[in-house]
Amino acid sequence: MGRGRRLMHGHCERMDVPMKKQHIVLGVTGSIAVYKVADLTSRLVKAGYVVDVVMSKAAQEFVQPLTFQALTHRPVVTEMFTLHSEMAVEHIALAERADVLLIAPATANIIAKLRHGFADDMLSCTALATRAPIIIAPAMNDRMYENPVTQENIRVLQERGITFVGPGEGYLACGTMGRGRLTDVLDIYDAVKMVLGRRGDLAGRKIVVTAGGTEEPVDPVRCITNRSSGKMGYALAEAARDRGAEVHLITGPGSLRTPYGVRLTAVRTAREMLAAVEAATRDCDVLFMAAAVSDYRVAEAAQEKIKKSAGAPTLELVRNPDILASLTGDFVKVGFAAESQNLLANARAKLTSKGLSIIVANDITRAGSGFGTDTNEATLLFADGRQEDLPLMTKARLAHIILDRTADL
């Protein structure tokens, strides 16, 4: 591993779901955004987490506990002392079993109570008693959020190590525009995975991932590009984040959602990507070069739109720099080869010429392995001559296997 450090041992083939049943205690407080948290709860349960929901009295005015009970298949906690509840004798049982406490939506009231250590209901008692990390997703009127008291409460809780996700900005339930709405459910879901992975096998490691295709301008309207969607690179970035790594994602133009908790640098051309990668790899452990970088660019792009009436233009192309081949440093380099013929021969040639430790080769003509798919069928080739053939699987699962093999180097 770069700088003489080893990341992990063994060939642990991870799936894109939790490896063990991790326990999430979800605190739900009184906000119109409660209905969005039902979708979040469903996502968490489908991903394999055990979810126990604690609802405040105000939250029950918006959504009935039965909604969350149906989604989690577990009883919903609404009172501190309920004789038929397993929590009746020891109300800190939830606090002890939690791997993470997530409060979403979180009102200004619960944030103030947590800052000052109040314990007057089941949720505040659980928050005060737990040693698990706490994530808060605020949702409130923009004036309440921007109030100096609320901002001070948030600052103090952040200093205590609590993670805040959002809030977002946009149209609020009160009819105004501003900052205070519950952030995207997918960001909250990603925050849970990130926080749970902070002690993962890649904790403390710096990983750079490139993704997507680059664009080389022909004129202000047209460009030379390719069909790369960036999905494999984004899957690697998310997988590394979920295993504790500090991730820097350098991406070409695209429409994919920015992964929560990942540093993102957007570039357009091959030369812009080269500059960004050179800067990012000065102190990294691994570079995953999943981007499809344009091999050529137009020697002189037109400053104005080329008109059809001028006739078909003649384009002079020049070579772009080979990013992987030009990089040197004390870090592991992993490349990708998307080929339509002579897959293994072409991939082995790239492995050697670019000085890679691993190359991930896939045949883009095979069903499920082309551009824009959520799956991939790949062959891993190693600098020591080893070869590992992998069946068709999700890119999320493949990302974890690639991380496993890289960490073993």
C-alpha positions in Angstrom: 0.0 0.0 0.0 1.2 3.6 -0.5 3.5 4.9 2.2 4.1 1.4 3.4 0.7 0.9 5.0 -1.6 -2.2 4.8 -5.3 -1.6 4.6 -6.8 -5.0 5.4 -6.3 -8.7 5.2 -8.1 -11.5 3.3 -10.5 -11.6 0.4 -13.8 -10.3 1.9 -16.2 -10.0 -1.0 -18.6 -7.3 0.2 -22.1 -6.8 -1.1 -23.8 -3.5 -1.6 -25.8 -4.1 1.6 -24.6 -4.1 5.3 -22.5 -7.3 6.1 -24.3 -7.7 9.5 -27.5 -6.5 10.9 -26.7 -3.0 12.1 -29.2 -1.3 14.4 -30.6 2.2 13.6 -32.7 4.1 16.1 -34.7 6.6 14.1 -36.1 9.5 16.1 -39.0 11.3 14.4 -40.2 14.7 15.6 -43.0 17.0 14.7 -42.6 18.4 11.2 -44.5 18.2 8.0 -41.4 16.5 6.5 -42.3 13.3 8.5 -43.9 11.8 5.4 -40.5 11.9 3.6 -38.9 9.9 6.4 -41.3 7.0 5.7 -39.5 6.7 2.3 -36.1 6.8 4.2 -37.3 4.1 6.6 -38.2 1.9 3.7 -34.8 2.3 2.1 -33.0 1.5 5.4 -35.1 -1.7 6.0 -34.6 -2.9 2.4 -30.8 -2.4 2.7 -30.8 -4.8 5.7 -30.7 -2.5 8.7 -32.8 -3.1 11.8 -34.8 0.1 12.4 -36.5 1.0 15.7 -38.6 4.2 15.4 -39.2 6.6 18.3 -41.9 9.2 17.6 -42.5 12.3 19.6 -46.1 13.3 20.4 -46.0 16.1 17.8 -44.8 13.7 15.1 -47.9 11.5 15.7 -50.0 14.5 14.7 -48.6 14.2 11.2 -48.2 10.4 10.7 -49.6 7.6 12.7 -47.2 5.1 14.4 -48.8 2.3 12.4 -47.1 3.7 9.2 -43.6 3.1 10.6 -44.6 -0.2 12.2 -45.7 -1.5 8.9 -42.4 -0.4 7.3 -40.1 -1.7 10.0 -42.1 -4.7 11.1 -41.3 -3.6 14.6 -43.2 -1.8 17.4 -42.9 2.0 17.4 -42.0 3.6 20.6 -44.2 6.6 21.5 -44.1 6.7 25.3 -41.4 6.4 27.9 -43.4 4.0 30.1 -45.6 1.5 28.3 -46.3 -1.7 30.3 -46.4 -4.0 27.3 -43.2 -2.6 25.8 -39.8 -4.3 26.1 -38.5 -0.9 27.0 -40.8 -0.6 30.1 -38.2 -1.5 32.7 -35.1 -0.2 31.1 -35.8 2.9 29.0 -32.2 3.1 27.9 -32.3 -0.2 26.1 -32.7 1.5 22.7 -29.7 3.7 23.5 -27.5 0.6 24.2 -28.5 -1.4 21.1 -28.1 1.5 18.7 -25.3 1.5 16.2 -26.4 5.0 15.2 -29.1 7.4 16.3 -30.7 9.3 13.5 -33.1 12.1 14.2 -35.1 13.0 11.0 -36.9 15.3 10.7 -35.3 17.2 13.6 -37.2 20.3 14.8 -35.6 23.4 16.4 -37.1 22.1 19.7 -35.3 18.8 19.7 -32.0 20.4 18.7 -32.3 22.8 21.6 -33.2 20.0 24.0 -30.1 18.0 22.9 -27.8 21.0 23.2 -28.9 21.5 26.9 -29.2 17.9 27.9 -33.0 17.7 28.5 -34.4 14.2 29.0 -38.2 14.6 29.2 -39.3 12.1 26.6 -38.2 8.8 25.1 -36.2 10.4 22.3 -34.3 12.9 24.4 -33.6 10.2 27.0 -32.2 7.9 24.3 -30.0 10.7 22.8 -28.6 11.5 26.2 -27.9 7.9 27.1 -26.5 6.5 23.9 -22.8 6.2 23.1 -23.6 5.7 19.4 -22.9 8.4 16.9 -25.8 10.8 16.3 -27.0 12.2 13.0 -29.5 15.1 12.8 -31.4 16.1 9.7 -33.1 19.5 10.5 -36.4 20.5 9.1 -38.1 23.8 10.1 -39.1 27.3 9.0 -36.2 29.3 7.5 -36.5 32.0 10.2 -36.3 29.4 12.9 -33.3 27.8 11.4 -31.5 31.1 10.9 -32.3 32.3 14.4 -29.0 32.9 16.3 -30.2 30.6 19.1 -30.7 27.7 16.7 -27.4 28.4 14.9 -25.6 28.4 18.3 -27.3 25.1 19.3 -26.2 23.5 16.1 -22.6 24.8 16.4 -22.3 23.4 19.9 -23.7 20.0 18.9 -21.3 19.8 16.0 -18.4 20.6 18.3 -19.6 17.6 20.4 -19.3 15.3 17.3 -22.9 15.2 16.1 -23.3 15.0 12.3 -25.8 17.4 10.7 -27.2 16.6 7.3 -28.8 19.6 5.6 -31.1 21.3 5.7 -31.9 22.0 2.1 -33.1 25.2 0.5 -36.3 25.7 -1.5 -40.0 25.9 -1.1 -41.1 25.5 2.5 -44.5 24.3 3.9 -45.2 27.8 5.2 -45.2 29.0 1.6 -41.9 30.8 1.7 -38.6 30.1 0.0 -35.6 29.6 2.1 -33.2 27.3 3.9 -34.8 24.8 6.3 -36.5 22.0 4.4 -35.5 18.4 5.0 -32.5 17.5 2.8 -32.7 14.9 0.1 -33.6 11.5 1.6 -30.7 9.9 -0.3 -28.3 12.2 1.3 -29.6 11.2 4.8 -29.3 7.5 3.7 -25.7 8.1 2.6 -24.9 9.9 5.8 -26.0 6.8 7.8 -23.7 4.6 5.7 -20.8 7.0 6.0 -21.1 7.4 9.8 -21.4 3.6 10.3 -18.3 3.1 8.1 -16.1 5.6 10.0 -14.2 2.8 11.7 -14.1 0.7 8.5 -11.0 -1.0 7.0 -10.2 2.1 4.9 -10.4 4.6 7.8 -7.7 7.2 7.5 -6.9 6.4 3.9 -7.1 9.0 1.1 -8.5 7.7 -2.1 -8.9 9.5 -5.4 -11.4 8.3 -8.0 -12.0 9.6 -11.5 -15.3 9.1 -13.2 -17.3 9.9 -16.4 -16.2 11.0 -19.8 -14.4 14.2 -20.7 -15.4 16.6 -23.4 -13.2 18.3 -26.0 -14.7 21.4 -27.6 -15.1 21.7 -31.3 -16.8 25.1 -31.1 -19.0 26.7 -28.4 -21.8 24.2 -29.2 -20.2 21.0 -30.3 -17.7 18.7 -28.6 -15.9 15.3 -28.9 -16.9 13.0 -26.0 -17.8 9.4 -25.3 -20.6 7.4 -23.8 -19.2 6.9 -20.3 -21.9 7.5 -17.6 -19.6 7.6 -14.6 -21.5 5.0 -12.7 -18.5 2.7 -12.0 -16.4 5.6 -10.6 -19.3 6.9 -8.5 -19.9 3.4 -7.1 -16.2 3.2 -6.1 -16.3 6.6 -4.4 -19.4 5.6 -2.4 -18.0 2.2 -1.5 -14.7 3.7 -0.3 -16.6 6.4 1.7 -18.7 3.7 3.4 -15.5 1.9 4.5 -14.1 5.0 6.2 -11.9 6.5 3.5 -11.5 10.2 2.7 -12.6 10.3 -0.9 -11.9 12.8 -3.6 -14.0 12.2 -6.7 -12.9 14.0 -9.9 -15.6 13.7 -12.5 -16.4 14.8 -16.1 -19.8 16.2 -17.1 -22.8 14.1 -16.2 -26.1 13.9 -14.5 -25.3 11.6 -11.5 -26.1 12.8 -8.0 -23.1 13.9 -6.0 -22.4 11.3 -3.3 -22.8 12.7 0.2 -19.6 13.1 2.2 -17.4 12.9 -0.9 -15.2 15.8 -2.1 -16.1 16.5 -5.7 -14.1 18.3 -8.4 -15.9 18.8 -11.7 -13.8 19.0 -14.8 -14.6 19.1 -18.5 -11.5 18.4 -20.6 -8.7 15.9 -20.4 -6.2 18.6 -19.5 -8.4 19.8 -16.7 -8.7 16.3 -15.4 -4.9 15.9 -15.5 -4.4 19.0 -13.5 -7.0 18.0 -10.9 -5.6 14.4 -10.6 -2.0 15.6 -10.3 -3.0 17.9 -7.4 -5.2 15.3 -5.7 -2.6 12.4 -5.8 0.1 14.3 -4.0 -0.8 12.7 -0.7 -3.2 9.9 -1.6 -3.0 6.1 -1.0 -4.8 4.9 -4.1 -5.9 6.3 -7.5 -8.8 4.6 -9.2 -8.8 5.9 -12.8 -12.3 4.9 -13.9 -12.9 8.0 -16.1 -13.0 7.6 -19.9 -10.6 10.3 -20.9 -10.6 11.6 -24.5 -7.5 10.4 -26.3 -7.7 13.3 -28.8 -8.7 17.0 -28.8 -9.2 19.5 -31.6 -6.0 21.4 -32.2 -7.8 24.7 -32.5 -11.4 24.9 -31.3 -13.5 27.4 -33.2 -14.4 30.5 -31.2 -17.8 30.8 -32.8 -20.4 28.2 -33.8 -19.4 26.5 -37.1 -22.3 27.2 -39.5 -23.6 24.5 -41.7 -23.5 26.9 -44.7 -19.7 27.0 -44.4 -19.5 23.3 -45.4 -18.2 20.3 -43.6 -15.3 21.3 -41.3 -12.0 19.6 -41.3 -10.9 18.9 -37.8 -7.2 18.5 -36.9 -6.8 16.3 -33.8 -3.9 16.2 -31.4 -3.2 13.7 -28.7 -4.2 14.4 -25.1 -1.8 13.6 -22.3 -2.0 10.1 -20.9 -2.9 10.8 -17.3 -2.2 7.3 -15.8 1.1 6.9 -17.6 2.4 10.3 -16.6 1.7 10.0 -12.9 4.3 8.9 -10.4 4.3 8.7 -6.7 4.0 6.5 -3.7 0.4 5.4 -4.3 -1.4 2.4 -5.9 -2.7 3.0 -9.4 -5.8 1.0 -10.6 -7.0 1.4 -14.2 -10.0 0.4 -16.2 -10.2 -1.0 -19.7 -13.5 -0.9 -21.6 -12.9 -2.9 -24.8 -14.9 -4.2 -27.7 -12.4 -6.7 -28.9 -9.2 -8.5 -27.7 -10.2 -7.7 -24.2 -7.5 -9.4 -22.2 -4.6 -8.6 -24.7 -5.5 -4.9 -24.7 -6.0 -4.8 -21.0 -2.6 -6.5 -20.3 -0.9 -4.0 -22.6 -2.4 -1.1 -20.7 -1.5 -2.7 -17.3 2.1 -2.8 -18.3 2.4 0.5 -20.3 0.7 2.6 -17.6 2.5 1.0 -14.6 -0.7 -0.2 -12.9 -1.1 -2.6 -10.0 -4.5 -3.7 -11.2 -6.6 -3.2 -14.3 -10.3 -3.9 -14.4 -11.3 -5.1 -17.9 -14.8 -5.4 -19.2 -16.2 -6.2 -22.6 -18.7 -3.4 -23.5 -20.4 -5.6 -26.1 -21.7 -8.1 -23.5 -25.2 -7.6 -22.2 -25.2 -5.8 -18.9 -21.6 -4.6 -19.2 -22.0 -1.6 -21.6 -22.1 2.1 -20.9 -24.8 3.4 -18.6 -25.7 0.0 -17.0 -26.0 -0.6 -13.2 -24.2 -3.9 -13.6 -20.8 -5.1 -14.9 -19.0 -8.3 -15.7 -15.3 -7.8 -15.3 -11.9 -9.5 -15.3 -9.2 -8.3 -12.8 -5.6 -8.5 -14.1 -2.8 -7.9 -11.6 0.8 -6.8 -12.1 2.1 -10.1 -10.7 0.3 -12.0 -13.5 -2.8 -13.1 -11.6 -6.2 -13.0 -13.2 -9.6 -13.1 -11.6 -12.8 -13.5 -13.6 -15.9 -12.0 -12.0 -19.5 -12.8 -13.0 -22.2 -10.2 -13.8 -23.0 -8.2 -10.7 -24.0 -4.7 -9.6 -21.4 -2.0 -9.9 -21.8 -1.4 -6.2 -20.8 -5.0 -5.4 -18.0 -4.9 -7.9 -16.7 -1.7 -6.3 -16.2 -3.4 -3.0 -14.4 -6.4 -4.6 -12.0 -4.0 -6.3 -11.4 -2.3 -3.0 -10.7 -5.6 -1.3 -8.2 -6.6 -4.0 -6.5 -3.2 -3.9 -6.2 -3.3 -0.2 -4.5 -6.7 -0.3 -1.6 -5.4 -2.4 
